[in-house]
Amino acid sequence: MAVASALLVLQDLMKRAPVTVEAGDMPRRNYRLVVIAFAIVGGYVALLPLLGFRVATLLFVGALQAALGRPRTMRQWLVVAAIAVGTALVSYFVFERYLLVLLPRGAWTGF
């Protein structure tokens, strides 16, 4: 893996062309979004022992997805919900059932 990573860095360095950036072309940094993402991750860590892996992961994925790209239509909200539910379920089944890794149970939910 280290060799593959080094090759990717080398490949990037070799194809990098000099970049000329004009004053108006600088990308806008969105520190507010970074703070929101950190708060969502902190909330996930805090809620994980209380709600359990499945519920906390569902809320985490849904909240982070909605924060990164706010859904505007009902269809987009349904996609966010479907991805959150799917991520929580697939993660649970892969780790708990297939790999036999015990995931945190919720003190409030019991599962």
Secondary structure, 3 states (H helix, E strand, C coil): CHHHHHHHHHHHHHHCCCCCCCHHHCCCCCHHHHHHHHHHHHHHHHHHHHHCHHHHHHHHHHHHHHHHCCCCCHHHHHHHHHHHHHHHHHHHHHHHHHCCCCCCCCCCCCC
